[in-house]
Amino acid sequence: MAPENPRSRGKWKAWGQLGYDVHNARDQAADDVTRQVQAQLATAPVTPGKPSEHGRRFETEYEIVGPNGRHGTLFAVWQVDHGSDAPRLLTNLLKVHQEGHR
């Protein structure tokens, strides 16, 4: 969610559309999104991702509701590295829903 990070490629703009303050309150925003993702971990559909030489990849989707009430779908790619049991986040992308659509 860091606008000043050149690798973010503007991904932070979607978070702003959901009402998150990505400039001054990133920790609060991250805590809120983490809470929402954790609440959906047990029920979120998991799809196998493209193969990797480093481990097994999986894709998930989470419904995120921002402070302004707008909704989005967070697409995340996770990988369980060879020799590990813990998934790690590789990348994510938030797609903001159009007003009135979910």
Backbone atoms as SQL, in Angstrom:
CREATE TABLE atoms (id INTEGER PRIMARY KEY, chain TEXT, resi INTEGER, resn TEXT, atom TEXT, x REAL, y REAL, z REAL);
INSERT INTO atoms VALUES
  (1, 'A', 1, 'MET', 'N', 0.812, -1.197, 0.000),
  (2, 'A', 1, 'MET', 'CA', 0.000, 0.000, 0.000),
  (3, 'A', 1, 'MET', 'C', 0.853, 1.258, 0.000),
  (4, 'A', 2, 'ALA', 'N', 2.105, 1.145, -0.322),
  (5, 'A', 2, 'ALA', 'CA', 3.008, 2.289, -0.227),
  (6, 'A', 2, 'ALA', 'C', 3.095, 3.026, -1.563),
  (7, 'A', 3, 'PRO', 'N', 2.512, 4.232, -1.652),
  (8, 'A', 3, 'PRO', 'CA', 2.554, 4.989, -2.901),
  (9, 'A', 3, 'PRO', 'C', 3.963, 5.331, -3.345),
  (10, 'A', 4, 'GLU', 'N', 4.883, 5.515, -2.393),
  (11, 'A', 4, 'GLU', 'CA', 6.239, 5.908, -2.756),
  (12, 'A', 4, 'GLU', 'C', 7.097, 4.739, -3.233),
  (13, 'A', 5, 'ASN', 'N', 6.605, 3.511, -3.098),
  (14, 'A', 5, 'ASN', 'CA', 7.357, 2.344, -3.549),
  (15, 'A', 5, 'ASN', 'C', 7.189, 2.192, -5.061),
  (16, 'A', 6, 'PRO', 'N', 8.276, 2.311, -5.839),
  (17, 'A', 6, 'PRO', 'CA', 8.145, 2.221, -7.294),
  (18, 'A', 6, 'PRO', 'C', 7.683, 0.853, -7.776),
  (19, 'A', 7, 'ARG', 'N', 7.864, -0.173, -6.962),
  (20, 'A', 7, 'ARG', 'CA', 7.420, -1.511, -7.353),
  (21, 'A', 7, 'ARG', 'C', 5.918, -1.709, -7.168),
  (22, 'A', 8, 'SER', 'N', 5.237, -0.772, -6.504),
  (23, 'A', 8, 'SER', 'CA', 3.799, -0.925, -6.269),
  (24, 'A', 8, 'SER', 'C', 2.991, -0.747, -7.550),
  (25, 'A', 9, 'ARG', 'N', 3.576, -0.123, -8.550),
  (26, 'A', 9, 'ARG', 'CA', 2.937, 0.089, -9.853),
  (27, 'A', 9, 'ARG', 'C', 1.514, 0.646, -9.742),
  (28, 'A', 10, 'GLY', 'N', 1.278, 1.475, -8.778),
  (29, 'A', 10, 'GLY', 'CA', -0.026, 2.113, -8.640),
  (30, 'A', 10, 'GLY', 'C', -1.084, 1.265, -7.974),
  (31, 'A', 11, 'LYS', 'N', -0.711, 0.078, -7.470),
  (32, 'A', 11, 'LYS', 'CA', -1.692, -0.785, -6.812),
  (33, 'A', 11, 'LYS', 'C', -2.370, -0.078, -5.638),
  (34, 'A', 12, 'TRP', 'N', -1.667, 0.842, -5.020),
  (35, 'A', 12, 'TRP', 'CA', -2.191, 1.547, -3.851),
  (36, 'A', 12, 'TRP', 'C', -3.431, 2.368, -4.172),
  (37, 'A', 13, 'LYS', 'N', -3.625, 2.741, -5.427),
  (38, 'A', 13, 'LYS', 'CA', -4.770, 3.579, -5.799),
  (39, 'A', 13, 'LYS', 'C', -6.088, 2.873, -5.517),
  (40, 'A', 14, 'ALA', 'N', -6.141, 1.560, -5.736),
  (41, 'A', 14, 'ALA', 'CA', -7.369, 0.811, -5.469),
  (42, 'A', 14, 'ALA', 'C', -7.715, 0.856, -3.986),
  (43, 'A', 15, 'TRP', 'N', -6.679, 0.781, -3.138),
  (44, 'A', 15, 'TRP', 'CA', -6.939, 0.840, -1.698),
  (45, 'A', 15, 'TRP', 'C', -7.518, 2.198, -1.322),
  (46, 'A', 16, 'GLY', 'N', -7.040, 3.251, -1.947),
  (47, 'A', 16, 'GLY', 'CA', -7.591, 4.579, -1.708),
  (48, 'A', 16, 'GLY', 'C', -9.050, 4.676, -2.120),
  (49, 'A', 17, 'GLN', 'N', -9.427, 3.964, -3.189),
  (50, 'A', 17, 'GLN', 'CA', -10.828, 3.967, -3.638),
  (51, 'A', 17, 'GLN', 'C', -11.748, 3.310, -2.615),
  (52, 'A', 18, 'LEU', 'N', -11.199, 2.411, -1.798),
  (53, 'A', 18, 'LEU', 'CA', -12.002, 1.787, -0.736),
  (54, 'A', 18, 'LEU', 'C', -12.019, 2.649, 0.528),
  (55, 'A', 19, 'GLY', 'N', -11.308, 3.765, 0.498),
  (56, 'A', 19, 'GLY', 'CA', -11.328, 4.684, 1.629),
  (57, 'A', 19, 'GLY', 'C', -10.173, 4.548, 2.597),
  (58, 'A', 20, 'TYR', 'N', -9.171, 3.740, 2.249),
  (59, 'A', 20, 'TYR', 'CA', -8.006, 3.613, 3.126),
  (60, 'A', 20, 'TYR', 'C', -7.066, 4.790, 2.911),
  (61, 'A', 21, 'ASP', 'N', -6.506, 5.310, 4.002),
  (62, 'A', 21, 'ASP', 'CA', -5.531, 6.385, 3.940),
  (63, 'A', 21, 'ASP', 'C', -4.154, 5.749, 3.744),
  (64, 'A', 22, 'VAL', 'N', -3.736, 5.635, 2.502),
  (65, 'A', 22, 'VAL', 'CA', -2.475, 4.957, 2.192),
  (66, 'A', 22, 'VAL', 'C', -1.265, 5.860, 2.402),
  (67, 'A', 23, 'HIS', 'N', -1.493, 7.125, 2.680),
  (68, 'A', 23, 'HIS', 'CA', -0.389, 8.048, 2.886),
  (69, 'A', 23, 'HIS', 'C', -0.014, 8.185, 4.358),
  (70, 'A', 24, 'ASN', 'N', -1.011, 8.225, 5.238),
  (71, 'A', 24, 'ASN', 'CA', -0.735, 8.517, 6.644),
  (72, 'A', 24, 'ASN', 'C', -1.128, 7.412, 7.618),
  (73, 'A', 25, 'ALA', 'N', -1.913, 6.459, 7.189),
  (74, 'A', 25, 'ALA', 'CA', -2.417, 5.442, 8.127),
  (75, 'A', 25, 'ALA', 'C', -2.298, 4.041, 7.534),
  (76, 'A', 26, 'ARG', 'N', -1.163, 3.757, 6.922),
  (77, 'A', 26, 'ARG', 'CA', -0.974, 2.449, 6.272),
  (78, 'A', 26, 'ARG', 'C', -1.039, 1.298, 7.264),
  (79, 'A', 27, 'ASP', 'N', -0.510, 1.496, 8.476),
  (80, 'A', 27, 'ASP', 'CA', -0.546, 0.421, 9.470),
  (81, 'A', 27, 'ASP', 'C', -1.984, 0.071, 9.838),
  (82, 'A', 28, 'GLN', 'N', -2.816, 1.089, 10.029),
  (83, 'A', 28, 'GLN', 'CA', -4.231, 0.848, 10.337),
  (84, 'A', 28, 'GLN', 'C', -4.908, 0.129, 9.172),
  (85, 'A', 29, 'ALA', 'N', -4.635, 0.557, 7.965),
  (86, 'A', 29, 'ALA', 'CA', -5.221, -0.067, 6.780),
  (87, 'A', 29, 'ALA', 'C', -4.789, -1.520, 6.676),
  (88, 'A', 30, 'ALA', 'N', -3.490, -1.773, 6.857),
  (89, 'A', 30, 'ALA', 'CA', -2.977, -3.138, 6.776),
  (90, 'A', 30, 'ALA', 'C', -3.604, -4.015, 7.852),
  (91, 'A', 31, 'ASP', 'N', -3.761, -3.483, 9.062),
  (92, 'A', 31, 'ASP', 'CA', -4.390, -4.249, 10.139),
  (93, 'A', 31, 'ASP', 'C', -5.833, -4.604, 9.796),
  (94, 'A', 32, 'ASP', 'N', -6.565, -3.650, 9.221),
  (95, 'A', 32, 'ASP', 'CA', -7.958, -3.899, 8.861),
  (96, 'A', 32, 'ASP', 'C', -8.058, -4.957, 7.767),
  (97, 'A', 33, 'VAL', 'N', -7.229, -4.852, 6.743),
  (98, 'A', 33, 'VAL', 'CA', -7.255, -5.832, 5.646),
  (99, 'A', 33, 'VAL', 'C', -6.829, -7.206, 6.158),
  (100, 'A', 34, 'THR', 'N', -5.810, -7.243, 6.988),
  (101, 'A', 34, 'THR', 'CA', -5.356, -8.514, 7.565),
  (102, 'A', 34, 'THR', 'C', -6.480, -9.173, 8.354),
  (103, 'A', 35, 'ARG', 'N', -7.185, -8.397, 9.148),
  (104, 'A', 35, 'ARG', 'CA', -8.314, -8.920, 9.933),
  (105, 'A', 35, 'ARG', 'C', -9.371, -9.519, 9.012),
  (106, 'A', 36, 'GLN', 'N', -9.682, -8.824, 7.921),
  (107, 'A', 36, 'GLN', 'CA', -10.700, -9.323, 6.996),
  (108, 'A', 36, 'GLN', 'C', -10.243, -10.600, 6.290),
  (109, 'A', 37, 'VAL', 'N', -8.978, -10.643, 5.886),
  (110, 'A', 37, 'VAL', 'CA', -8.453, -11.836, 5.222),
  (111, 'A', 37, 'VAL', 'C', -8.440, -13.012, 6.195),
  (112, 'A', 38, 'GLN', 'N', -7.965, -12.788, 7.419),
  (113, 'A', 38, 'GLN', 'CA', -7.909, -13.872, 8.399),
  (114, 'A', 38, 'GLN', 'C', -9.296, -14.450, 8.680),
  (115, 'A', 39, 'ALA', 'N', -10.315, -13.607, 8.679),
  (116, 'A', 39, 'ALA', 'CA', -11.672, -14.074, 8.926),
  (117, 'A', 39, 'ALA', 'C', -12.183, -14.973, 7.800),
  (118, 'A', 40, 'GLN', 'N', -11.581, -14.870, 6.613),
  (119, 'A', 40, 'GLN', 'CA', -12.038, -15.638, 5.453),
  (120, 'A', 40, 'GLN', 'C', -11.121, -16.808, 5.096),
  (121, 'A', 41, 'LEU', 'N', -10.008, -16.968, 5.810),
  (122, 'A', 41, 'LEU', 'CA', -9.025, -17.992, 5.451),
  (123, 'A', 41, 'LEU', 'C', -9.621, -19.395, 5.386),
  (124, 'A', 42, 'ALA', 'N', -10.462, -19.736, 6.334),
  (125, 'A', 42, 'ALA', 'CA', -11.007, -21.101, 6.392),
  (126, 'A', 42, 'ALA', 'C', -12.016, -21.383, 5.295),
  (127, 'A', 43, 'THR', 'N', -12.614, -20.343, 4.724),
  (128, 'A', 43, 'THR', 'CA', -13.686, -20.560, 3.745),
  (129, 'A', 43, 'THR', 'C', -13.355, -20.060, 2.343),
  (130, 'A', 44, 'ALA', 'N', -12.257, -19.340, 2.192),
  (131, 'A', 44, 'ALA', 'CA', -11.900, -18.796, 0.871),
  (132, 'A', 44, 'ALA', 'C', -11.545, -19.932, -0.080),
  (133, 'A', 45, 'PRO', 'N', -12.097, -19.910, -1.291),
  (134, 'A', 45, 'PRO', 'CA', -11.721, -20.946, -2.255),
  (135, 'A', 45, 'PRO', 'C', -10.247, -20.825, -2.635),
  (136, 'A', 46, 'VAL', 'N', -9.597, -21.971, -2.739),
  (137, 'A', 46, 'VAL', 'CA', -8.180, -22.023, -3.096),
  (138, 'A', 46, 'VAL', 'C', -8.057, -22.760, -4.416),
  (139, 'A', 47, 'THR', 'N', -7.360, -22.153, -5.359),
  (140, 'A', 47, 'THR', 'CA', -7.160, -22.738, -6.680),
  (141, 'A', 47, 'THR', 'C', -5.666, -22.958, -6.887),
  (142, 'A', 48, 'PRO', 'N', -5.272, -24.123, -7.388),
  (143, 'A', 48, 'PRO', 'CA', -3.850, -24.308, -7.686),
  (144, 'A', 48, 'PRO', 'C', -3.378, -23.264, -8.700),
  (145, 'A', 49, 'GLY', 'N', -2.204, -22.717, -8.457),
  (146, 'A', 49, 'GLY', 'CA', -1.632, -21.721, -9.360),
  (147, 'A', 49, 'GLY', 'C', -0.669, -22.366, -10.335),
  (148, 'A', 50, 'LYS', 'N', 0.000, -21.525, -11.113),
  (149, 'A', 50, 'LYS', 'CA', 0.943, -22.051, -12.096),
  (150, 'A', 50, 'LYS', 'C', 2.133, -22.693, -11.379),
  (151, 'A', 51, 'PRO', 'N', 2.684, -23.733, -11.964),
  (152, 'A', 51, 'PRO', 'CA', 3.803, -24.442, -11.321),
  (153, 'A', 51, 'PRO', 'C', 5.024, -23.539, -11.135),
  (154, 'A', 52, 'SER', 'N', 5.788, -23.836, -10.094),
  (155, 'A', 52, 'SER', 'CA', 7.011, -23.099, -9.809),
  (156, 'A', 52, 'SER', 'C', 8.099, -24.081, -9.407),
  (157, 'A', 53, 'GLU', 'N', 9.313, -23.782, -9.757),
  (158, 'A', 53, 'GLU', 'CA', 10.427, -24.635, -9.364),
  (159, 'A', 53, 'GLU', 'C', 10.748, -24.475, -7.877),
  (160, 'A', 54, 'HIS', 'N', 10.166, -23.460, -7.221),
  (161, 'A', 54, 'HIS', 'CA', 10.464, -23.170, -5.821),
  (162, 'A', 54, 'HIS', 'C', 9.440, -23.740, -4.849),
  (163, 'A', 55, 'GLY', 'N', 8.268, -24.133, -5.361),
  (164, 'A', 55, 'GLY', 'CA', 7.240, -24.656, -4.469),
  (165, 'A', 55, 'GLY', 'C', 5.888, -24.680, -5.141),
  (166, 'A', 56, 'ARG', 'N', 4.866, -25.023, -4.350),
  (167, 'A', 56, 'ARG', 'CA', 3.494, -25.083, -4.855),
  (168, 'A', 56, 'ARG', 'C', 2.826, -23.723, -4.701),
  (169, 'A', 57, 'ARG', 'N', 2.175, -23.263, -5.757),
  (170, 'A', 57, 'ARG', 'CA', 1.483, -21.972, -5.721),
  (171, 'A', 57, 'ARG', 'C', -0.027, -22.173, -5.669),
  (172, 'A', 58, 'PHE', 'N', -0.670, -21.235, -5.008),
  (173, 'A', 58, 'PHE', 'CA', -2.115, -21.258, -4.862),
  (174, 'A', 58, 'PHE', 'C', -2.645, -19.847, -5.032),
  (175, 'A', 59, 'GLU', 'N', -3.853, -19.750, -5.557),
  (176, 'A', 59, 'GLU', 'CA', -4.503, -18.452, -5.722),
  (177, 'A', 59, 'GLU', 'C', -5.769, -18.426, -4.874),
  (178, 'A', 60, 'THR', 'N', -6.020, -17.296, -4.250),
  (179, 'A', 60, 'THR', 'CA', -7.203, -17.125, -3.421),
  (180, 'A', 60, 'THR', 'C', -7.848, -15.772, -3.719),
  (181, 'A', 61, 'GLU', 'N', -9.096, -15.647, -3.314),
  (182, 'A', 61, 'GLU', 'CA', -9.824, -14.386, -3.450),
  (183, 'A', 61, 'GLU', 'C', -10.502, -14.078, -2.127),
  (184, 'A', 62, 'TYR', 'N', -10.475, -12.817, -1.749),
  (185, 'A', 62, 'TYR', 'CA', -11.093, -12.375, -0.506),
  (186, 'A', 62, 'TYR', 'C', -11.934, -11.132, -0.790),
  (187, 'A', 63, 'GLU', 'N', -13.079, -11.074, -0.171),
  (188, 'A', 63, 'GLU', 'CA', -13.935, -9.893, -0.262),
  (189, 'A', 63, 'GLU', 'C', -13.447, -8.892, 0.786),
  (190, 'A', 64, 'ILE', 'N', -13.140, -7.674, 0.348),
  (191, 'A', 64, 'ILE', 'CA', -12.670, -6.626, 1.249),
  (192, 'A', 64, 'ILE', 'C', -13.678, -5.483, 1.226),
  (193, 'A', 65, 'VAL', 'N', -14.031, -4.998, 2.412),
  (194, 'A', 65, 'VAL', 'CA', -14.914, -3.839, 2.538),
  (195, 'A', 65, 'VAL', 'C', -14.095, -2.724, 3.171),
  (196, 'A', 66, 'GLY', 'N', -13.993, -1.615, 2.467),
  (197, 'A', 66, 'GLY', 'CA', -13.201, -0.495, 2.952),
  (198, 'A', 66, 'GLY', 'C', -13.946, 0.352, 3.958),
  (199, 'A', 67, 'PRO', 'N', -13.253, 1.287, 4.591),
  (200, 'A', 67, 'PRO', 'CA', -13.869, 2.168, 5.573),
  (201, 'A', 67, 'PRO', 'C', -15.013, 3.003, 5.009),
  (202, 'A', 68, 'ASN', 'N', -14.992, 3.233, 3.689),
  (203, 'A', 68, 'ASN', 'CA', -16.073, 4.019, 3.089),
  (204, 'A', 68, 'ASN', 'C', -17.237, 3.147, 2.625),
  (205, 'A', 69, 'GLY', 'N', -17.170, 1.832, 2.904),
  (206, 'A', 69, 'GLY', 'CA', -18.259, 0.925, 2.558),
  (207, 'A', 69, 'GLY', 'C', -18.157, 0.316, 1.169),
  (208, 'A', 70, 'ARG', 'N', -17.209, 0.764, 0.377),
  (209, 'A', 70, 'ARG', 'CA', -17.042, 0.173, -0.959),
  (210, 'A', 70, 'ARG', 'C', -16.414, -1.206, -0.838),
  (211, 'A', 71, 'HIS', 'N', -16.713, -2.051, -1.813),
  (212, 'A', 71, 'HIS', 'CA', -16.240, -3.429, -1.810),
  (213, 'A', 71, 'HIS', 'C', -15.210, -3.647, -2.910),
  (214, 'A', 72, 'GLY', 'N', -14.347, -4.620, -2.664),
  (215, 'A', 72, 'GLY', 'CA', -13.376, -5.038, -3.665),
  (216, 'A', 72, 'GLY', 'C', -13.045, -6.499, -3.465),
  (217, 'A', 73, 'THR', 'N', -12.433, -7.082, -4.482),
  (218, 'A', 73, 'THR', 'CA', -11.959, -8.451, -4.395),
  (219, 'A', 73, 'THR', 'C', -10.446, -8.417, -4.399),
  (220, 'A', 74, 'LEU', 'N', -9.861, -9.000, -3.364),
  (221, 'A', 74, 'LEU', 'CA', -8.420, -9.095, -3.256),
  (222, 'A', 74, 'LEU', 'C', -7.990, -10.451, -3.811),
  (223, 'A', 75, 'PHE', 'N', -7.253, -10.421, -4.912),
  (224, 'A', 75, 'PHE', 'CA', -6.698, -11.630, -5.515),
  (225, 'A', 75, 'PHE', 'C', -5.286, -11.790, -4.952),
  (226, 'A', 76, 'ALA', 'N', -4.968, -12.964, -4.417),
  (227, 'A', 76, 'ALA', 'CA', -3.658, -13.189, -3.818),
  (228, 'A', 76, 'ALA', 'C', -3.047, -14.485, -4.343),
  (229, 'A', 77, 'VAL', 'N', -1.741, -14.454, -4.537),
  (230, 'A', 77, 'VAL', 'CA', -0.991, -15.642, -4.938),
  (231, 'A', 77, 'VAL', 'C', -0.054, -15.997, -3.790),
  (232, 'A', 78, 'TRP', 'N', -0.169, -17.231, -3.320),
  (233, 'A', 78, 'TRP', 'CA', 0.624, -17.740, -2.208),
  (234, 'A', 78, 'TRP', 'C', 1.511, -18.864, -2.720),
  (235, 'A', 79, 'GLN', 'N', 2.618, -19.076, -2.025),
  (236, 'A', 79, 'GLN', 'CA', 3.489, -20.192, -2.377),
  (237, 'A', 79, 'GLN', 'C', 3.930, -20.900, -1.101),
  (238, 'A', 80, 'VAL', 'N', 3.881, -22.235, -1.149),
  (239, 'A', 80, 'VAL', 'CA', 4.470, -23.048, -0.092),
  (240, 'A', 80, 'VAL', 'C', 5.788, -23.556, -0.663),
  (241, 'A', 81, 'ASP', 'N', 6.874, -23.004, -0.161),
  (242, 'A', 81, 'ASP', 'CA', 8.199, -23.360, -0.667),
  (243, 'A', 81, 'ASP', 'C', 8.521, -24.816, -0.351),
  (244, 'A', 82, 'HIS', 'N', 9.327, -25.435, -1.184),
  (245, 'A', 82, 'HIS', 'CA', 9.804, -26.789, -0.921),
  (246, 'A', 82, 'HIS', 'C', 10.460, -26.802, 0.460),
  (247, 'A', 83, 'GLY', 'N', 10.114, -27.805, 1.263),
  (248, 'A', 83, 'GLY', 'CA', 10.688, -27.924, 2.596),
  (249, 'A', 83, 'GLY', 'C', 9.996, -27.087, 3.647),
  (250, 'A', 84, 'SER', 'N', 8.900, -26.434, 3.294),
  (251, 'A', 84, 'SER', 'CA', 8.165, -25.597, 4.236),
  (252, 'A', 84, 'SER', 'C', 6.698, -26.025, 4.276),
  (253, 'A', 85, 'ASP', 'N', 6.049, -25.724, 5.384),
  (254, 'A', 85, 'ASP', 'CA', 4.613, -25.969, 5.513),
  (255, 'A', 85, 'ASP', 'C', 3.824, -24.662, 5.494),
  (256, 'A', 86, 'ALA', 'N', 4.527, -23.538, 5.585),
  (257, 'A', 86, 'ALA', 'CA', 3.866, -22.243, 5.714),
  (258, 'A', 86, 'ALA', 'C', 3.781, -21.536, 4.363),
  (259, 'A', 87, 'PRO', 'N', 2.584, -21.116, 3.989),
  (260, 'A', 87, 'PRO', 'CA', 2.475, -20.335, 2.748),
  (261, 'A', 87, 'PRO', 'C', 3.030, -18.933, 2.955),
  (262, 'A', 88, 'ARG', 'N', 3.571, -18.379, 1.873),
  (263, 'A', 88, 'ARG', 'CA', 4.014, -16.983, 1.918),
  (264, 'A', 88, 'ARG', 'C', 3.370, -16.249, 0.748),
  (265, 'A', 89, 'LEU', 'N', 3.031, -15.006, 0.985),
  (266, 'A', 89, 'LEU', 'CA', 2.373, -14.183, -0.023),
  (267, 'A', 89, 'LEU', 'C', 3.380, -13.767, -1.079),
  (268, 'A', 90, 'LEU', 'N', 3.071, -14.048, -2.342),
  (269, 'A', 90, 'LEU', 'CA', 3.938, -13.621, -3.441),
  (270, 'A', 90, 'LEU', 'C', 3.495, -12.293, -4.007),
  (271, 'A', 91, 'THR', 'N', 2.204, -12.161, -4.255),
  (272, 'A', 91, 'THR', 'CA', 1.688, -10.921, -4.828),
  (273, 'A', 91, 'THR', 'C', 0.192, -10.838, -4.581),
  (274, 'A', 92, 'ASN', 'N', -0.360, -9.656, -4.756),
  (275, 'A', 92, 'ASN', 'CA', -1.804, -9.476, -4.633),
  (276, 'A', 92, 'ASN', 'C', -2.235, -8.300, -5.489),
  (277, 'A', 93, 'LEU', 'N', -3.515, -8.287, -5.780),
  (278, 'A', 93, 'LEU', 'CA', -4.102, -7.219, -6.580),
  (279, 'A', 93, 'LEU', 'C', -5.533, -7.018, -6.121),
  (280, 'A', 94, 'LEU', 'N', -5.908, -5.791, -5.870),
  (281, 'A', 94, 'LEU', 'CA', -7.263, -5.466, -5.443),
  (282, 'A', 94, 'LEU', 'C', -8.045, -4.924, -6.627),
  (283, 'A', 95, 'LYS', 'N', -9.195, -5.521, -6.880),
  (284, 'A', 95, 'LYS', 'CA', -10.094, -5.017, -7.915),
  (285, 'A', 95, 'LYS', 'C', -11.308, -4.428, -7.223),
  (286, 'A', 96, 'VAL', 'N', -11.481, -3.121, -7.369),
  (287, 'A', 96, 'VAL', 'CA', -12.586, -2.424, -6.712),
  (288, 'A', 96, 'VAL', 'C', -13.852, -2.655, -7.533),
  (289, 'A', 97, 'HIS', 'N', -14.932, -2.994, -6.830),
  (290, 'A', 97, 'HIS', 'CA', -16.211, -3.208, -7.509),
  (291, 'A', 97, 'HIS', 'C', -16.837, -1.877, -7.880),
  (292, 'A', 98, 'GLN', 'N', -17.532, -1.882, -8.979),
  (293, 'A', 98, 'GLN', 'CA', -18.268, -0.674, -9.368),
  (294, 'A', 98, 'GLN', 'C', -19.387, -0.473, -8.366),
  (295, 'A', 99, 'GLU', 'N', -19.780, 0.754, -8.167),
  (296, 'A', 99, 'GLU', 'CA', -20.852, 1.060, -7.220),
  (297, 'A', 99, 'GLU', 'C', -22.069, 0.184, -7.534),
  (298, 'A', 100, 'GLY', 'N', -22.608, -0.443, -6.497),
  (299, 'A', 100, 'GLY', 'CA', -23.813, -1.260, -6.665),
  (300, 'A', 100, 'GLY', 'C', -23.569, -2.649, -7.211),
  (301, 'A', 101, 'HIS', 'N', -22.315, -3.023, -7.536),
  (302, 'A', 101, 'HIS', 'CA', -22.003, -4.343, -8.078),
  (303, 'A', 101, 'HIS', 'C', -21.026, -5.065, -7.159),
  (304, 'A', 102, 'ARG', 'N', -21.248, -6.370, -7.003),
  (305, 'A', 102, 'ARG', 'CA', -20.322, -7.175, -6.198),
  (306, 'A', 102, 'ARG', 'C', -19.973, -8.409, -6.949);
